[in-house]
């Protein structure tokens, strides 16, 4: 490949498959024992080896509105970029590499994908871009995402970079409890959003994809502040414990109910929905424990609520719950949400209401491409429609069923 690097020619740079494998292998080998603060210089060094410069790593903020520069030696740090309306944001939203022609070369923006969870965006400039560059840059971005997720387990630096506002202790607990807010597989995709991101307390969610079964729980703990956060933590932890014991939905509800009742007594409770989706067949089962009914979306339209006989909220000592079942069609989406989305209102005025939420949902669904973008844009749009504030936690979670099993993915062509 031809071209000029910064002050030197690129004609001697070998970007063949063999070179790329060696470069990525060396990066992986060196990163294993490096402390978090040295990851950025290491990445910048490897990018320079392929003729790149001005390396930036941008992480999404907690509100999913901005991409924030990660500081570090060797990284170029500039202004925070909006997710909507920037080239970096385009790469983030669409999960594709974006190339921006500039006076001194081509600026590449690459989504940092850890599996299907999106960490942020990596950017650097090359004199010119050819297919070898694109292939190697894509693989490099994937490796950088994996390193950031791994190192994040034992440093605060990445978390601090993502914060745009002070965070309450209750929200700190909730964010530490959450799984990734997005997962995307060929069979099923999920995505969620929580508001207010820096003060959320009682709302939480959890999910797991175990073989061909997607497990999901969405909860809303009574009250506000730290007490609600502690209540939610016990509820989610009890849910995970029962789920990992592989019990049925009825037993799972009973286990959560007993844990809340024994720890907090009869005066505190959690509303919840627990569901299981067979991603091979599309059969959906759920238990609704005092939570707003989920919405079934088909062809960008809400076709019905997922109604079921009521079960008492978790912690009230309800009888064995009724398990409801429905059959999804390929492409169907289900939206779970907390009452904070619809009950917000100004003094003396009516509540925002379910119908207005549905109107916004149907509009956003037609102008967004995937569930992660839909969840993000929907949360922001609803916040605007409610006047830019929320006096209660407002959570939404989308599930899209695509069908099929994952068996064929295990066969890799050699």
PAGUGU-722604 format. One record per residue: residue in one letter; x, y, z negated of N, C-alpha, C, CB in turn. Coordinates in steps of 0.2 Angstrom, whole numbers, plus 5000, padded with zeros to 4 digits. Glycine has a CB too. Example, Ala and Ser with C-alpha at 12.3 -4.5 7.8 and 13.67 -1.06 7.14 Angstrom:
REM residues 2
a506649724961506249784961506649844961505749784955s506449894965506849954964506450004961507049974971
//
This chain:
REM residues 414
x500449945000500050005000500450065000499550004994x500250125003500650185003500350234999500650205011x500750294999500450344995501050374990499850324990x500850424987501350454982501150454975501550524985x501550434971501450444963501650514961501850394959x501550524955501750594952502550604952501450594945x502750634958503450654958503850594962503750664952x503550534963503850474966503350444971504150424961x503650414976503250374981502950314978503650354987x502350294980502050234978502150174983501250254977x502550194988502550134993502850074990502950164999x503250084985503650024982503149984977504250044979x502650014975502149984970501849924973501650034967x501949864970501649804972500949794968502049744972x500349804972499749794968499449724970499249844969x499849674972499549614974499249574969500049574978x498849524970498549484965499049454960498249424968x499649434962500149414957500449474953500749384961x500549534955500749584951500149604946500849644956x499549604948499049624944498949574938498349624948x499049504940499049454934499549464929499049384937x500149484932500749494927500649554923501349504931x500349604926500249674922499749664917500049724927x499149634919498649614914498849574908497949594917x499249524910499549474905499949504900499849414909x500449544903500849584898500549634894501349624903x499949664896499549704892499249674887499049744896x498949614888498649574883499149544878498249514887x499749524880500249494876500449554871500849464880x500549614874500849664869500349694865501149724874x499649694867499149724863498949674856498549724867x499149614857498949574851499149594844499149504852x499749614844500049634837500049714836500649604836x499849754841499849824840499349854836499849854847x499549904832499049934828498549974832499349974822x497949994830497550034834497750094837496950044830x498150134834498450194836498950194842498750234831x499150134843499650124849499250094855500150074847x498650074855498350054860498250104866497550024858x498150164864498050214869498750224873497850284866x499250234870499950244873500050184878500450254868x499850124875500050064879499650064885499850004875x498950084885498550084891498850134896497850104889x499050194893499250244898499950224901499450314893x500350184898500950164901500750114906501350124895x500250064905500150024910499850054916499649964908x499450104915499150144921499650174925498550194918x500150204922500750234925501050184930501150264920x501050124928501450074932501050054938501450004928x500450074939500050064945500050134949499350034944x500450184946500450244950499850294947500350234957x499550284942499050324939499250374934498550284936x498850424933499050474928498450504925499450534932x498550554920497950584917497450534914497650634922x497650494910497250434908496750464902497650374905x496150454903495650464897495250404896495250524899x495050404889494650354887494050384883494950294882x493450374886492850414883492350364880492450454889x492150374874491650334871490950364870491950314863x490450324870489750354870489650374862489250304872x489350434862489150454855488550414852489050534855x488350424846487850384843487150394846487850394835x487050454848486450474851486350454859486350544851x486950424861486950404868486850464873486450354870x487050524871486950584875487650604879486650644871x488150594875488850624877489350564877489050674873x489850584881490450544881491050584878490650514889x491350554873491750594869492450564870491550584861x492950604871493650584872493950554866494050644874x494250494867494650464862495350494861494750384863x495550524856496250554855496750504855496250604849x497350514857497850474856498450494860497650404857x499050474858499650494862499650454869500250474858x499750494874499750464881499050474884499850394880x498550494880497850504883497750584885497350484879x497450594890497250664892496550674888497150674899x496550734884495950744881495650814883496050744873x494950814885494650874887494050884884494550864895x493550914887492950934884492450864884492550984888x492050864879491550814879491050814886491050814873x490950764889490550754895489850734894490950714900x489350764897488650734896488550674900488150784899x488150624897488050564900487650574907487650514896x487150624906486750644912487150704916486050664910x487250694922487550754926488250754927487250814923x488650704925489350704925489550634929489750704919x490150644932490350584936490550524931491050604940x490850544926490950494920490250464918491350524914x489750504917489150484915488850434920488650534914x488950444927488650404932488950334931488850434939x489650334930489950264929489650234923490650274929x489550264918489250234912488550214913489250294906x488150254916487450234917487350174922487050294919x487650184927487650134933488050074932487750164939x488550074927489050024926489450004932488649954924x489650054936490050044942490650094942489550054948x491150074946491650124946491450184951492350084949x491650244949491450304953492150334954491050344948x492150354961492750384963492650464965493050354969x493050504962492950574964493550604967492750614957x493450624973493950654977494150724974493750664985x494850734973495050794970495650824974495250794962x495850884972496450914976497050874975496550984974x497150844970497750804968497750734969498050824962x497150704972497050634972496350614971497550594967x496250554969495650524967495550514960495550464972x495050534957494950524950494450464949494650584946x494650414946494250354945493950354938494650284947x493350334938492950324932492650254932492350374931x492850214927492750144926492350134920493350104927x491750094920491450084914491850034910490750054916x491850044903492149994899491649944896492550034893x491649884899491149834897491449784894490749814904x491149774887491349714883490849664884491549734876x490949614889490349574890489849614894490049534884x489249624891488749664894488649724890488149624895x488949734884488949794880489349844883489049774873x489149904883489549964886489850004881489150004891x490550004881490950044876490950114878491550014875x491150124884491250194886491450194893491750234882x491950244895492250254902492950264901491850304905x493350234906494050244906494150284913494450184906x494550334913494650374919495450394920494350444918x495650394926496350404928496350434935496850354926x496850464937496950484944497450454948497150564944x497350434954497750404959497850444965497550334961x498450444968498550484974498050464980499250474977x497950394980497450364985497150304982497750354992x496650274985496350214982496150174987495650234978x496450104986496250054991495949994987496950034995x495849944991495449884988495849854982495249834993x496549854983496949824978496849864971497649814980x496849934972496849974966496149964963496850054969x495649954967494949944964494949884960494449954969x495149834963495149764959495549764953495449714964x496149794953496549794947496249844942497249814949x496049904944495749944939495149924936495550014943x494749884940494149854936494349804931493649814942x494849764933495049714928495349744922495449664931x495749794923496049834918495549864913496549884921x495049894916494549924912494149874907493949954916x494049814910493749754906494249734900493649694910x494849734901495349714896495349774891496049704899x495349834893495349884888494749884884495449954892x494149874887493549874883493649814877492949854887x493849754879493949704875494449724869494249644878x494949754871495449784865495149834861496049814869x494749874863494449924859493949894854494049984863x493549854857493049814852493449774847492649774856x493949744849494349704844494649744839494849664847x495049804841495349844836494849884832495849894840x494249894834493749934831493549904824493149944835x493649834824493549794818493949814812493649724819x494549844813494949864807495249934808495449814806x494849984811495050054811494450094811495550074817x494450154808493950204808494050254814493850244802x494550254818494750304823494250304828495350294825x493950244831493550244836492850274834493450174839x492650254828492050274825491950344824491850234819x492550374821492550444820492550484827493250464817x492850454832492850494838492150494841493250454843x491650444840491050444842490550494839490750374842x490750514833490250554829490250624831490450544822x489650654832489650724834489350764828489150734840x489050734823488750764818488850724811487950774819x488850754805488850714799488350664799488850764793x488550604796488050554795487950534788488350484799x487250524787487050504780487350434778486250514779x487350424771487550364769487050304771487650364761x486450324771485950274773486050254781485250304773x486150304785486350284792486950254793486350354796x487450264789488050224789487950154788488550254784x487550134783487350064781487050034787486950064775x486550074790486150044796486550034802485550094797x486950074804487350064810487850014809487750134811x488150004803488549944801488249874802488849954794x487549884801487149814801486949794808486549824797x486949844813486649834819487049794824486449904823x486749754828487149714833487249774839486749654836x487649754844487649804850486949814852488049774856x486849884854486149904856485949884863486049974855x486449844867486249824873486549754875486449874879x486249714878486449654881486149634887486349594875x486549614892486349604899486649544901486549664903x486149494903486349424906485949414912486349364901x486049364916485649354922484949334920485949304926x484849304914484249284912483749334908484249214908x484149374904483749414900484149474898483549384893x483849534897484249594895483849624890484349644901x484249654885483949694879484249764879483949654873x483949814876484249874875483749914870484249914881x484149954865483749984860484050054859483749944854x483650094855483850164853483550174846483650214858x483950214842483650234836483750304835484050194830x483250344832483250414831482950424824482850454836x483150474820483750514821484450474820483750574817x484850474825485450434825485850444819485850444831x485950504816486350514811486050514804486750584812x485350504804484950504798484550444797484650564797x484550394802484150334802484150304795484250294808x483650274792483650244786483350174785483450284780x482650174787482250114786482150074792481650134783x482250094798482250054804482850014805482050104810x482749954808483349914810483049864814483649884804x483549824817483349774822483949724822483249794829x483849664824484349614825484149564831484449574819x484649534834484449484839485049434840484249524846x484849384843485449334845485149294850485549284838x485649274855485449234861485849164859485649264867x485449114857485649054855485449004861485449024848x485948984865485848944871485248974875485548864868x484648944876484148974880483649004876483848924885x483749024870483249054865483449124863483049004859x483149174864483249234862482849254856483149294867x483149264850482849284844482849354843483149244838x482349384840482349454839481949474833482049494846x482149524829481749554824481849624824481949524817x481249664823481249734823480849754816480849764829x481149794812480849804805480849874804481349764800x480449894799480349964797480249954789479750004800x480749974785480649974778480350034775481349964775x479950024770479550084768480050134765479050054762x479750194764480150244761480650284766480550224755x481150314763481650354766482250354762481450434767x482850374766483450374762483750314761483350414756x484150314755484650254754484250194752485050274748x483650204748483250154746482950114752482750174741x482750144757482450114763483050074766482150164768x483650104767484150074770484350004766484750124770x484350004760484549944756484049894757484649964749x483349914757482849874758482849844765482149914758x483049884770483149854777483749804778483249914782x484249824774484849774774484649704771485349804770x484249704766484049644763483649604768483749644756x483149644771482749604776483049574782482149654778x483549614785483949594791484349534789484349654794x484649544783485149484781484749424779485549504774x484149424776483749374775483549344782483149384771x483349384787483149364793483749324797482949424798x484349344796484949314799485049244796485549354799x484949244790485149184786484649134788485049194778x483949144788483449094790483549084798482749124789x483649124802483749114809484349064810483849174813x484849074807485449034807485348964804486049064804x484848954800484648894797484248854802484348894791x484048894808483648864813482948834811484048804816x482648884807481948864805481448894810481848894798x480848874809480348904814480148974811479748854814x479649004816479449074814479149084808479049104820x478649034806478249034800478749034794477748984800x479248984794479648974788480149034788480048914789x480349064794480749124794480349184790480949144801x479749194792479349244788479349234781478649254791x479249174779479149154772479849174768478949084771x480349154771481049164768481149234767481549134772x481049274772481049354772480649384766480949384778x480049354766479549384762479749364754478849344763x479949304753480249284747480849334744480349214746x481249344749481849374747481749454745482349374753x481249484749481049554748480649554741480649584753x480249504740479849504734480249494728479249454734x480749454728481149434722481649494721481549374723x481849524726482349574725482049644723482749584731x481449664726481249724725480549734721481149764731x480249674721479549674717478949684722479549724712x478349694720477749694724477649764727477149674720x478049814724477849884726478249904733478049934721x478649864735479049884741479049824746479849894739x479049854753478849804758479249824764478149794759x479149784769479449794776478949774781480149764777x478749814786478449794792478949764797477949844795x478749714800479149684805478849644810479649634801x479149634816479049584821479549544822478749624828x479449474822479949424823479749384830480049374817x480149374834479949344841480549294843479849394846x480249254847480749204851480549204858480749134847x481049204862480849204869481349144872481049274873x480949094875481349044879481549074886480848984880x482149094887482349124893482349074899483049154892x482249014898482248964903481548964906482448904901x481048974902480348964904479949034903479948914899x480149074899479749144899479249134893479449164905x479249084889478749084884478949124878478549004882x478449164876478649214871478149194865478549284873x478449194859478149184853478349234848478349114850x477849254844477949314839477549304833477949374842x477749334828477449354821477449424820477649304815x476849454819476749524818476549534811476249564823x477049564807476949574800476849644798477549544795x476249674800476049744799476349794803476249754792x476649774809477049824813476649844819477749784816x476749894822476349914828476449864833476649984831x475949854837475949794842476349814848475249784845x476749764850477249774856476849784862477649714856x477149814867476849824874477149784879476849894875x476649754883476949714889476849754895476449644889x477449754898477549804904477649754910478149854903x477249774915477349734922477249784927476849674922x477849784932477749834937477749904935477149814942x478149914930478249984927477550014924478450034932x477049964923476449984920476349944913475849974925x476049974908475849934902475249904904475849984896x475249834904474649804905474249784899474749744909x474549774893474149764887474649764881473849694888x474249764875474649754869474749684868474249794863x475249664864475349594862474949594855476049574861x474349584855473849574849473949514846473149594851x473849514840473849444836473449454829474549424835x473249404826472949414820473549434815472749344817x473249484811473749514806474049474801473449574803x474649484799475049454794475249504789475649414796x475249494783475449554778476149564779475349524771x476349634778477049654778477449604774477149724776x478149604776478649564772478749594765479249564776x478649544760478649574753478049564749478949634753x477449564753476849564750476549494748476349594754x476949444750476749374748476149344752476549364741x476249354759475749334763475649264764475849364770x475049234767475049164768475449144774474249144769x475449084776475749064782475549104788475748984783x475949134791475749174797475549144803476249224799x475049174807474949144813475449164818474249174815x475649114822476149124828475749134834476649064828x475849194837475549204844476049184849475349284844x475749174855476049154861475849184867476049074861x476249194872476049224878476549194883475949294879x476449194890476849174895477049234899476549124900x477649254899477949304903478049284911478549334900x478049334915478149324922478849364923477649364927x479249334928479849364929479849434931480249324935x480349474927480349544928479949584923480049564935x479549544919479149574913479649604908478649524910x479349664905479749694900479249694894479949764901x479549684888479149694882479449754877479049624877x479049804875479349854871479149844864479249924874x479549844859479449844852479649914850479849794848x479249944845479350014843479150014836479050064847x479350064832479150084825478650144826479750104821x478250154820477750204820477950274821477350194814x478650284819478950354820478850374827479650354818x478850334832478750354839478050394840478850304844x477550374837476850394838476550434833476450334840x476850434827476450464821476750534820476550424815x477250554824477550624823477050674825478150634827x476950734820476450784822476650844818475750764821x476550904820476550964817476050974812476651024822x476151014807475551024802474951054805475851074796x474451024804473751044807473651014814473751114807x474150984817474050954824473950884824474550984828x473650854829473650784830474250744831473150764836x474250684829474850644830475050634838474750574827x475650624839475950614846475550564849476650594846x475450504846474950454849475250404853474350484852x474950344853475150294858475050304865474750224856x474550334867474350344874474850394877473650374875x475050444874475550494876476250454877475650554872x476450414872477050374872477050324879477150324866x476450294880476350244886476450284892475650214886x476150344892476250394898476950404900475850454898x477350424895478050434895478450374897478350464889x478250314894478550254896478550234903478350204891x477950244906477750224912478150264917477050224914x478150334916478550374920479350364920478450454918x479550354914480350344914480450274917480550344906x480050224916480150164919480250164927479650114918x479950214930479950214937480550254940479350254940x480950294936481450334938482150304935481350404936x482150244931482750214929482850154931482750214921x483450124931483650064935483650004930484250074938x483950004924483949944920483749964913484649924920x483649914909483349924903483749964898483249854899x484449964899484850004895484750084896485549994895x484650094903484550164905483850184903484650174912x483350134904482650154902482650164894482250094904x482950124890482850134883483250204881483250084879x483750224884484150284882483750344884484850284885x483450344891483150404893482450404890483050394901x482150354889481450354885481550384878481150284885x482050364874482150384868482250464868482750354864x482650484872482750554873482150594875483350574877x481750564880481150604883480650604877480950564889x480550554874480050554868480250604863479950484865x480850604861481150654856480950724859481850644855x481050744865480950804868480150824867481150814875x479750774869479050774869478750784862478750714873x479150764857478850774850479150834847479050714846x479450874851479750944849480450944847479250964843x480850884848481550884847481650864840481750954848x481250844836481350824829480950764827481250884824x481150724822480750674820480750674812480950604823x480250664809480250664801480250594799479650694798x480250544803480250474801480750444806479550444801x480950384805481350344809480950324815481650284806x481250334821480850314827481350264832480750374832x481150204832481550154835481150124841481750104830x481450104846481150064852481650014854480950114858x481449954856481849904859481449874864481949854853x481849864870481549834876481849764878481649884882x481449724880481749654882481449644889481449594877x481849624894481749604900481849534902482049654906x481349494904481449424906481549424913480849384903x482049384915482249374922482149304925482949404924x482149264920482049194922482749154923481649184928x482649084923483149044924483549024918483649074930x484048974919484448954913485148974915484348874912x485548974910486248994911486748934914486549024905x486448874915486848814916487348824922486448754917x487048854927487448864933488048914933486948884939x488048954927488549004926489148964924488349054922x489048904921489648874918490048834924489448814913x489848834930490148804935490548854939489748764940x491248854938491648914941492048884947492148934936x491948914952492348894958493148894957492148924965x493448854959494248854958494548874965494448784956
//
